[in-house]
């Protein structure tokens, strides 16, 4: 007897998409948001790899007097993240605690203009928890930043005041340029930017920051209001739109550019940051160590797009073991990354597994001396 119901639909999908047929390791290997214990990607295999900072992950523990305990909060459009680390020097730290709250601040903001009450209440509760962790861990310095959803919310002043009043944390909305600076600060600890110039793409829920960088700093930067949550929310609100997600996203990306490669001398490479590219790399590669670089071939990114396009959000959760708030945004994210990779004319995407929160940690540590 042949397959029926869901099994038949899956078989039909595999027949239409030979790139994800049964037997393809991209399809059949267990998947998840975080790396599985499998073949290790060694840094020596990666172009542009560099040592530093020294980063180790531990459970919650007490600190010695020789270290400074620093925390960072990144209130993004798709999730709010907390990280605490012990610094022995401005570029050497041990991560002691992480929290990820799946609170989508971009919900409603990108279509109606403001944070809804339920989302605001959940975010304020998360910040009360962060305050308890700051106090319990004995954090000495911290900084909390918010990106595009908070930056654009019409009721952001009320939101910021509630967080300040209920958690005693000053949440700072930052510009796209500051986002790019923080990501560059984190990326340069994982990638040897002295080897030519790099296109650095940081994709969030509300915006994408695209920079041309080298070891001296940011040479060119642009913030585009094209993030994964914004794309999904805008498409859902577009009455009468019958396009596929891929076709619709493709039209939104048409005006997004980078300086053409012939406009700057020397070799150029491409690096991408954000939770989605880390999840994409984990899907495409046999193992991704979050403390090291991953090198994602462009053709594997294409294969992930074929795979995700053939699956519903529910199937991505059940079969690929993605979190619900990752499963719906990962396909538009992959399309955005591919758009910029093609503009950069690159065969590989370097994934340094850092982002805004690591940049905030390093920035606070530098200021602390």
C-alpha positions in Angstrom: 0.0 0.0 0.0 1.4 3.4 -0.9 1.7 6.4 1.5 -1.5 8.2 2.4 -2.4 11.6 4.0 0.6 13.4 5.3 3.0 10.7 4.2 1.8 11.0 0.6 2.1 14.8 0.6 5.7 14.5 1.9 6.5 11.9 -0.8 5.0 14.2 -3.5 7.1 17.1 -2.1 10.2 15.0 -2.4 9.4 14.1 -5.9 8.9 17.8 -6.9 12.1 18.8 -5.2 15.0 16.4 -6.0 17.4 18.5 -4.0 15.6 17.3 -0.8 14.8 13.7 -1.8 15.0 10.9 0.8 18.6 9.9 1.2 19.8 13.5 0.9 21.7 14.1 4.2 20.2 17.6 4.3 16.7 16.2 4.6 17.2 13.0 6.6 19.5 14.1 9.4 17.9 15.1 12.7 17.6 18.9 12.8 17.4 21.5 15.5 18.0 25.2 16.3 21.2 24.3 18.1 24.1 22.1 16.8 24.1 18.4 17.2 27.1 16.5 18.4 28.6 15.4 15.1 31.5 16.2 12.8 33.4 19.2 14.1 34.2 22.2 11.8 37.8 23.0 12.6 38.8 26.7 12.5 41.8 25.9 10.3 39.4 25.0 7.5 37.8 28.4 7.5 39.0 31.4 5.5 39.6 34.4 7.7 39.5 32.6 11.0 41.3 34.2 13.9 41.8 33.5 17.6 39.9 35.5 20.1 38.3 36.6 22.3 38.8 33.7 24.6 35.2 32.6 25.3 34.1 29.7 27.4 30.6 28.7 28.5 29.9 27.6 32.1 27.0 27.3 34.4 26.1 29.9 36.9 29.0 30.2 39.4 30.5 32.8 41.7 33.3 35.0 40.4 36.7 35.9 41.8 37.8 39.4 42.6 40.1 39.4 39.5 37.2 39.4 37.0 34.5 41.8 36.1 31.0 40.4 35.6 29.2 42.1 32.8 25.7 41.6 31.3 24.1 42.6 28.1 20.4 42.7 27.0 19.4 42.8 23.4 15.7 43.6 23.0 15.2 42.5 19.3 12.2 42.4 17.2 11.8 38.6 17.4 13.2 37.8 20.8 14.8 39.4 23.9 18.2 38.0 24.9 20.2 38.3 28.1 23.8 37.2 28.5 26.2 37.5 31.5 29.9 36.9 31.3 33.1 37.2 33.4 35.9 39.3 31.9 39.5 38.8 32.8 40.5 41.3 30.1 38.5 43.4 27.6 38.8 40.6 25.0 38.7 37.4 27.3 35.5 36.3 28.9 33.6 33.3 30.2 29.8 33.2 29.6 28.1 32.3 32.8 24.4 32.6 32.0 22.1 33.1 29.0 18.4 33.7 28.7 16.3 33.9 25.5 12.7 35.1 25.9 10.6 34.4 22.7 8.8 37.7 22.8 8.1 39.2 19.4 8.3 42.9 20.0 7.8 43.4 16.2 4.3 41.9 16.3 1.9 44.7 15.3 4.6 47.4 15.4 5.4 47.0 11.8 1.8 47.1 10.6 -0.2 49.0 13.2 2.6 51.3 14.6 2.6 50.4 18.3 3.3 47.6 20.8 0.1 45.8 21.8 -0.6 45.4 25.6 0.0 41.7 25.8 3.5 42.0 24.1 4.4 44.9 26.3 3.3 43.1 29.5 5.4 40.0 28.5 8.4 42.1 27.8 8.2 44.0 31.1 7.9 40.7 32.9 11.0 39.5 31.1 12.9 42.6 32.2 11.9 42.0 35.8 13.4 38.5 35.5 16.6 40.0 34.0 16.9 42.4 37.0 16.6 39.4 39.4 19.3 37.7 37.5 21.6 40.8 37.5 21.2 41.0 41.3 21.6 37.3 41.9 24.7 37.0 39.7 26.4 40.0 41.1 26.7 41.8 37.8 28.8 44.9 38.1 28.1 46.5 34.8 25.4 46.1 32.1 23.8 47.7 29.2 20.4 47.1 27.7 19.7 48.0 24.0 16.6 47.8 21.8 16.5 47.7 18.1 14.0 48.5 15.3 10.7 47.4 16.8 11.2 49.5 19.9 12.8 52.3 17.9 9.8 52.6 15.7 7.0 51.9 18.2 4.6 54.9 18.6 4.2 54.0 22.3 7.9 53.4 23.0 8.1 56.1 25.7 5.4 54.3 27.7 7.2 51.0 27.1 10.6 52.3 28.2 9.1 54.0 31.3 7.4 50.8 32.4 10.6 48.9 32.1 12.5 51.5 34.0 9.8 51.7 36.8 9.3 48.0 37.1 12.8 46.6 36.7 15.1 49.6 37.3 16.7 48.9 33.9 17.2 51.7 31.4 16.5 50.3 28.0 18.2 52.2 25.2 16.8 52.3 21.7 19.8 52.4 19.3 20.1 53.3 15.7 20.9 51.0 12.8 24.4 52.5 12.6 25.0 51.6 16.3 23.7 48.1 15.7 26.2 47.8 12.8 29.0 49.1 15.1 28.2 46.6 17.8 28.1 43.7 15.4 31.3 44.7 13.8 32.9 44.9 17.3 31.8 41.3 18.0 32.6 40.0 14.5 36.2 41.2 14.4 37.0 39.0 17.4 36.0 35.9 15.4 37.0 36.9 11.9 40.4 38.3 10.7 39.2 41.4 9.0 42.7 42.4 8.1 42.5 40.0 5.1 40.9 42.3 2.6 37.4 43.8 3.0 34.3 42.1 4.2 30.6 42.5 3.5 29.0 42.0 7.0 25.2 41.4 7.0 23.3 41.3 10.4 19.7 40.3 9.9 17.1 40.9 12.6 13.4 40.8 12.9 12.9 44.4 11.9 15.9 45.5 9.9 19.0 44.3 8.2 22.3 46.1 8.7 24.7 45.8 5.8 28.3 47.0 6.2 31.6 47.1 4.3 34.3 46.6 6.9 37.9 45.9 7.5 40.2 45.8 10.5 40.1 49.6 10.8 36.4 49.8 11.1 33.2 50.3 9.1 33.9 51.8 5.7 30.2 51.9 4.5 27.0 51.0 6.2 23.3 51.0 5.4 20.3 50.0 7.5 17.3 48.6 5.5 13.9 48.2 7.0 13.6 44.7 5.8 13.6 42.2 8.7 12.1 38.7 9.0 9.2 39.6 11.3 8.5 42.8 9.3 8.3 40.8 6.1 5.9 38.2 7.6 3.7 40.8 9.3 3.6 43.0 6.2 2.7 40.1 3.9 0.0 38.9 6.3 -1.5 42.4 6.2 -1.4 42.7 2.4 -5.0 42.1 1.3 -5.3 40.5 -2.1 -1.7 39.3 -2.3 -1.6 35.8 -3.8 2.1 35.7 -4.5 4.3 33.0 -2.9 6.4 34.0 0.0 9.6 33.6 -2.1 8.2 35.8 -4.9 6.9 38.5 -2.5 10.1 38.7 -0.5 12.1 38.8 -3.8 10.3 42.0 -4.8 10.9 43.6 -1.4 14.7 42.9 -1.7 15.0 44.4 -5.2 16.2 47.8 -4.0 18.6 46.5 -1.4 22.2 47.0 -2.5 25.8 46.9 -1.5 28.8 48.7 -3.0 29.7 46.7 -6.1 32.9 44.6 -5.7 34.7 46.6 -8.4 34.3 49.8 -6.2 36.9 48.7 -3.7 40.3 47.1 -4.1 41.5 43.8 -2.6 39.9 40.5 -1.8 36.4 40.5 -0.3 34.6 37.9 1.8 31.0 37.7 3.2 30.0 37.2 6.8 26.5 36.9 8.2 25.2 37.2 11.7 21.9 36.7 13.5 20.1 33.7 15.0 18.6 32.6 11.6 21.9 32.2 9.8 23.2 30.1 12.7 20.1 27.9 12.4 20.5 27.7 8.6 24.2 26.7 9.1 23.1 24.0 11.5 20.6 22.6 9.0 23.1 22.7 6.1 26.3 21.4 7.9 26.9 18.3 9.9 28.1 20.3 13.0 28.3 23.9 14.0 30.3 24.9 17.1 28.8 28.2 18.4 32.2 29.1 19.8 33.9 28.9 16.4 33.4 30.0 12.8 31.2 28.0 10.4 31.7 28.1 6.6 28.5 27.8 4.7 28.8 27.1 1.0 26.4 29.1 -1.1 25.0 26.0 -2.7 24.1 24.6 0.7 22.2 27.8 1.4 20.3 27.2 -1.8 19.5 23.6 -0.7 18.2 24.8 2.6 15.9 27.2 0.8 14.5 24.4 -1.4 14.0 22.3 1.8 12.2 25.0 3.7 10.1 26.0 0.8 8.7 22.5 0.6 7.6 22.4 4.2 4.9 24.0 6.2 5.8 25.9 9.4 4.4 22.9 11.4 6.6 20.5 9.5 9.6 22.6 10.2 8.9 22.4 13.9 8.1 18.7 13.9 10.7 17.4 11.4 13.6 19.9 11.7 13.0 20.6 15.5 13.0 24.3 15.0 11.4 26.6 17.7 8.0 28.0 16.6 9.4 31.6 16.5 12.3 30.4 14.3 10.3 28.1 12.0 8.2 30.9 10.5 11.0 33.4 9.9 13.8 31.2 8.8 12.7 31.0 5.1 12.5 34.8 4.6 15.8 35.0 6.4 17.4 32.5 4.1 16.1 34.5 1.1 17.6 37.7 2.5 21.0 36.2 3.1 21.1 34.6 -0.4 20.2 38.0 -1.9 23.2 39.7 -0.3 25.5 36.7 -0.9 24.8 36.9 -4.6 25.4 40.7 -4.6 28.8 40.0 -3.0 29.5 37.3 -5.6 30.6 34.9 -2.9 30.8 31.1 -2.9 30.7 30.9 0.9 29.1 32.6 3.9 31.2 32.9 7.0 29.1 32.5 10.2 30.9 33.9 13.2 28.0 33.1 15.7 28.0 36.5 17.4 25.6 39.4 17.3 24.5 42.5 19.0 24.6 41.1 22.5 28.2 40.0 22.2 29.0 43.4 20.8 27.4 45.1 23.8 29.4 42.9 26.2 32.7 43.8 24.5 31.7 47.5 24.3 31.0 47.7 28.1 34.2 45.8 28.8 36.3 48.2 26.7 34.7 51.2 28.5 35.4 49.6 31.9 39.1 49.2 30.9 
